[in-house]
Amino acid sequence: MRDNGRTRVILVVLLLASLTFIALDSRATTGPVQGLRSGVAAVFAPVQRAVSGAFRPVRDFFGGLGRDQQAELDRLKAQNDALKEQVRTDDYTATKLAEFDRLMGTAGRGGYTIVAARVISVGAAQTFTWTALIDAGTQDGLKVGMTVINGDGLVGRIKSTTGSTAVVLLAIDPKFAVGIRMEKTNEIGAVQGHGFDPMTLTTFDHLTPVSIGDRLVTAGSDLFAAGVPIGEVLSVQANAGDVAQRGTIAPYVGFTSLDLVGVIVVRPRTDPRDAVLPPKPSASASPSASASPSKS
């Protein structure tokens, strides 16, 4: 197009006309401008509808895909959370069933009639006694002095009772002492608690040898049922001229993790002797590895 005066005049007129239509169109809702706008809309409406219709399935597909994916993710997350909770519940149930089986196995080998109970709380040094509160009491047949065990061995004895609870004096309490019998030699003696330190052993015959790894059980008395496993010898001290031997004991029971216990309400007619002791460890195991109270 040649650049001349006439061309510039036409461009200016068209520009002014465009601005005028824009201004009028923004205000007018009726009249010729509205008619013109309606006419343009009528011409281009079919094209607009065709384009919109063509793209609507694609738009709906992607929109629906996002919603479906989110719903599926939410469902899978809820299912995963439920499975995790089920696993935790199953693990807890399996652990408690195994603990109950050990307790019943110990009671069965010893011929003990027991009342099973749960440990509610454990008292420690602030009261200067090592005790545990259990959820069984006189209404369950419990009496002061009864022997308390778990699946591993001697836990303690009943110190006091209420109708629905009882306080157990733990075997590691410094005031706790019990008569014992050695597995191999039948040597008798006594064991005393020392908190988290190993329990102490005193035998009454210095001529009968006591060796590291020897196992011992309760001797049986008016206070304690016989044959309850206590622990293994950690160390032995025999001084010349002493009429007794002394040593330390690693208890079988883990006093830091007490949960299910059994109170012996009826003792067996005959002493079970060593029948309740756990299986002996393999030759590679060393009793010194159990120097501190083990966890059950």
C-alpha positions as CSV (number, residue, x, y, z in Angstrom):
1,M,0.0,0.0,0.0
2,R,1.3,3.4,-0.9
3,D,1.8,5.8,1.9
4,N,-0.2,8.9,0.8
5,G,-2.5,11.4,2.4
6,R,-5.6,9.5,1.5
7,T,-4.5,6.4,3.3
8,R,-3.6,8.2,6.5
9,V,-7.1,9.9,6.5
10,I,-8.8,6.5,6.2
11,L,-6.8,5.0,9.0
12,V,-7.6,7.9,11.3
13,V,-11.3,7.6,10.5
14,L,-11.4,3.9,11.2
15,L,-9.5,4.4,14.5
16,L,-12.0,7.1,15.6
17,A,-14.9,4.9,14.6
18,S,-13.5,2.0,16.6
19,L,-13.0,4.1,19.7
20,T,-16.6,5.4,19.3
21,F,-18.1,1.9,19.1
22,I,-16.1,0.8,22.1
23,A,-17.3,3.7,24.2
24,L,-20.9,3.3,23.1
25,D,-20.8,-0.5,23.5
26,S,-19.8,-0.2,27.1
27,R,-22.9,1.9,27.9
28,A,-25.6,0.8,25.6
29,T,-27.9,-2.1,26.3
30,T,-30.4,-1.2,23.5
31,G,-30.4,0.6,20.2
32,P,-28.4,0.2,17.0
33,V,-25.1,-0.5,18.7
34,Q,-26.7,-3.3,20.7
35,G,-28.2,-4.6,17.5
36,L,-24.8,-4.5,15.8
37,R,-23.2,-6.3,18.7
38,S,-26.0,-8.9,18.7
39,G,-25.4,-9.4,15.0
40,V,-21.7,-10.1,15.4
41,A,-22.5,-12.4,18.3
42,A,-25.0,-14.3,16.2
43,V,-22.4,-14.7,13.4
44,F,-19.7,-16.0,15.7
45,A,-21.8,-18.0,18.3
46,P,-21.9,-21.2,16.3
47,V,-18.1,-21.1,16.0
48,Q,-17.8,-20.5,19.7
49,R,-20.1,-23.3,20.6
50,A,-18.3,-25.7,18.3
51,V,-14.9,-24.9,19.8
52,S,-16.3,-25.1,23.3
53,G,-18.0,-28.4,22.6
54,A,-14.9,-29.8,21.0
55,F,-12.7,-29.0,24.1
56,R,-15.3,-29.9,26.8
57,P,-14.7,-33.7,26.8
58,V,-10.9,-33.0,27.2
59,R,-11.5,-30.5,30.0
60,D,-13.9,-32.9,31.7
61,F,-11.5,-35.8,31.4
62,F,-8.6,-34.0,33.1
63,G,-10.9,-32.5,35.7
64,G,-12.4,-35.9,36.5
65,L,-9.0,-37.5,36.4
66,G,-7.8,-35.2,39.2
67,R,-10.9,-35.8,41.3
68,D,-10.7,-39.6,40.8
69,Q,-7.0,-39.7,41.7
70,Q,-7.5,-37.7,44.9
71,A,-10.4,-40.0,45.9
72,E,-8.2,-43.0,45.3
73,L,-5.3,-41.6,47.2
74,D,-7.6,-40.8,50.1
75,R,-9.0,-44.3,50.1
76,L,-5.5,-45.9,49.9
77,K,-4.3,-43.7,52.8
78,A,-7.3,-44.6,54.9
79,Q,-6.7,-48.3,54.1
80,N,-3.0,-48.0,54.9
81,D,-3.7,-46.3,58.3
82,A,-6.2,-49.1,59.1
83,L,-3.6,-51.8,58.2
84,K,-0.9,-50.1,60.3
85,E,-3.3,-50.0,63.3
86,Q,-4.2,-53.6,62.8
87,V,-0.6,-54.7,62.7
88,R,0.1,-52.8,65.9
89,T,-2.9,-54.4,67.6
90,D,-1.9,-57.8,66.3
91,D,1.7,-57.4,67.5
92,Y,0.5,-56.3,71.0
93,T,-2.0,-59.1,71.2
94,A,0.6,-61.7,70.1
95,T,3.1,-60.3,72.7
96,K,0.6,-60.5,75.5
97,L,-0.5,-64.0,74.5
98,A,3.1,-65.2,74.5
99,E,3.6,-63.6,77.9
100,F,0.4,-65.3,79.2
101,D,1.6,-68.7,77.8
102,R,5.0,-68.3,79.6
103,L,3.2,-67.6,82.8
104,M,0.8,-70.5,82.5
105,G,3.7,-72.8,81.5
106,T,5.7,-71.8,84.6
107,A,2.7,-72.3,86.8
108,G,1.9,-75.7,85.2
109,R,5.5,-77.0,85.6
110,G,5.5,-76.1,89.3
111,G,1.9,-77.3,90.0
112,Y,1.0,-73.8,91.2
113,T,-2.5,-72.5,91.3
114,I,-2.3,-68.8,90.4
115,V,-4.4,-65.7,90.0
116,A,-3.2,-63.7,87.0
117,A,-2.9,-59.9,87.5
118,R,-1.6,-56.8,85.7
119,V,1.0,-54.5,87.1
120,I,-0.6,-51.0,87.4
121,S,2.5,-49.1,88.6
122,V,5.9,-49.6,90.0
123,G,7.4,-47.7,93.0
124,A,11.1,-47.0,93.3
125,A,13.7,-45.2,95.3
126,Q,11.6,-42.2,96.2
127,T,9.7,-44.4,98.7
128,F,12.8,-46.3,99.7
129,T,11.0,-49.6,98.7
130,W,10.8,-51.4,95.4
131,T,7.1,-52.3,95.0
132,A,4.5,-52.9,92.3
133,L,0.8,-52.3,92.5
134,I,-1.3,-55.0,90.8
135,D,-5.0,-55.1,89.8
136,A,-6.1,-58.1,92.0
137,G,-6.8,-58.2,95.7
138,T,-8.7,-60.0,98.5
139,Q,-11.8,-60.4,96.4
140,D,-9.6,-62.6,94.1
141,G,-8.3,-64.7,97.0
142,L,-5.0,-62.8,97.6
143,K,-3.4,-62.7,101.0
144,V,-0.4,-61.0,102.5
145,G,2.7,-63.1,102.1
146,M,1.7,-65.0,99.0
147,T,4.5,-65.6,96.4
148,V,4.3,-63.6,93.1
149,I,5.8,-64.9,89.9
150,N,5.8,-64.3,86.2
151,G,6.8,-66.4,83.2
152,D,10.5,-66.0,84.1
153,G,10.5,-66.6,87.8
154,L,10.3,-65.0,91.2
155,V,8.8,-61.4,91.2
156,G,8.2,-61.0,95.0
157,R,5.6,-61.4,97.6
158,I,2.3,-59.7,98.6
159,K,3.0,-57.0,101.1
160,S,-0.5,-55.5,101.5
161,T,-4.0,-55.8,100.0
162,T,-7.3,-54.1,99.3
163,G,-10.4,-55.5,97.9
164,S,-9.3,-55.0,94.3
165,T,-5.5,-54.3,94.4
166,A,-2.4,-55.5,96.1
167,V,1.1,-54.2,96.7
168,V,4.0,-56.6,95.8
169,L,7.3,-56.2,97.5
170,L,9.7,-56.9,94.7
171,A,12.6,-59.4,95.0
172,I,15.1,-56.6,94.3
173,D,14.1,-54.6,97.3
174,P,16.9,-54.4,100.0
175,K,14.4,-55.6,102.6
176,F,13.6,-58.7,100.5
177,A,15.2,-62.0,101.4
178,V,14.4,-65.5,100.5
179,G,15.7,-69.0,101.2
180,I,17.3,-70.7,98.2
181,R,18.4,-74.1,97.0
182,M,21.2,-74.6,94.4
183,E,20.3,-76.8,91.4
184,K,23.3,-79.1,91.3
185,T,24.3,-79.5,94.9
186,N,21.1,-78.9,96.7
187,E,23.1,-76.5,98.9
188,I,20.9,-74.1,100.8
189,G,21.3,-70.4,101.5
190,A,19.7,-67.0,101.1
191,V,19.4,-64.3,98.5
192,Q,18.8,-60.6,99.2
193,G,17.8,-57.8,96.9
194,H,19.9,-54.7,96.1
195,G,17.8,-52.6,93.8
196,F,19.2,-52.6,90.2
197,D,22.5,-54.0,91.5
198,P,22.8,-57.8,91.3
199,M,21.2,-59.7,94.2
200,T,23.5,-61.1,96.8
201,L,23.9,-64.8,97.7
202,T,25.0,-66.3,100.9
203,T,25.4,-70.1,101.3
204,F,25.7,-71.9,104.6
205,D,28.4,-74.4,103.7
206,H,31.8,-73.1,102.5
207,L,32.9,-76.7,101.6
208,T,30.3,-77.2,98.9
209,P,31.6,-75.4,95.8
210,V,29.4,-72.8,94.1
211,S,30.3,-71.9,90.5
212,I,29.5,-69.1,88.1
213,G,26.4,-70.1,86.1
214,D,24.9,-72.2,88.8
215,R,21.1,-71.8,89.0
216,L,18.9,-71.5,92.1
217,V,15.3,-71.7,93.1
218,T,13.3,-70.9,96.2
219,A,13.8,-73.5,98.9
220,G,10.2,-73.3,100.1
221,S,9.0,-72.0,103.5
222,D,6.1,-70.6,105.3
223,L,6.5,-67.4,103.3
224,F,7.5,-68.8,99.8
225,A,6.4,-71.5,97.5
226,A,9.2,-74.0,96.6
227,G,10.9,-74.4,93.3
228,V,10.4,-70.9,91.8
229,P,13.4,-69.9,89.6
230,I,15.4,-67.0,91.0
231,G,18.5,-66.5,88.8
232,E,22.1,-67.5,88.1
233,V,25.3,-67.0,89.9
234,L,27.4,-64.1,88.5
235,S,30.3,-64.2,90.9
236,V,31.5,-66.1,94.0
237,Q,33.7,-65.0,96.9
238,A,35.1,-67.5,99.3
239,N,37.4,-66.2,102.0
240,A,39.6,-68.5,104.1
241,G,38.1,-69.1,107.5
242,D,34.6,-68.1,106.5
243,V,31.8,-70.5,107.3
244,A,29.8,-69.2,104.3
245,Q,30.3,-68.4,100.6
246,R,29.1,-65.2,99.1
247,G,28.3,-64.2,95.6
248,T,26.1,-62.2,93.3
249,I,23.0,-63.3,91.4
250,A,21.5,-62.2,88.0
251,P,17.7,-62.6,88.4
252,Y,15.7,-64.1,85.6
253,V,12.9,-61.5,85.9
254,G,13.2,-58.2,84.2
255,F,12.0,-55.8,86.9
256,T,12.0,-52.8,84.6
257,S,9.3,-54.3,82.3
258,L,6.9,-56.0,84.6
259,D,3.4,-56.5,83.2
260,L,1.6,-59.8,83.6
261,V,2.2,-61.6,86.9
262,G,0.7,-64.6,88.8
263,V,0.0,-64.8,92.5
264,I,0.3,-68.4,93.8
265,V,-2.8,-68.9,95.8
266,V,-2.4,-72.7,96.2
267,R,1.0,-74.4,96.5
268,P,1.7,-77.8,95.1
269,R,1.6,-80.8,97.4
270,T,5.1,-81.8,96.5
271,D,8.2,-79.7,95.9
272,P,8.7,-79.3,92.2
273,R,12.5,-79.1,92.8
274,D,14.2,-78.0,89.5
275,A,11.3,-78.7,87.2
276,V,10.4,-75.0,86.8
277,L,13.9,-73.8,85.8
278,P,14.2,-72.5,82.2
279,P,16.1,-74.5,79.6
280,K,19.8,-74.1,80.0
281,P,21.5,-71.6,77.6
282,S,23.7,-72.8,74.8
283,A,27.4,-73.3,75.5
284,S,28.3,-70.0,73.7
285,A,26.2,-68.0,76.2
286,S,27.9,-66.5,79.2
287,P,26.2,-65.7,82.5
288,S,28.3,-62.6,82.8
289,A,26.4,-61.2,79.8
290,S,23.4,-61.0,82.2
291,A,25.2,-59.0,84.9
292,S,22.4,-56.5,85.1
293,P,18.7,-57.4,85.5
294,S,17.4,-58.9,82.3
295,K,14.3,-57.5,80.6
296,S,11.4,-59.9,80.0
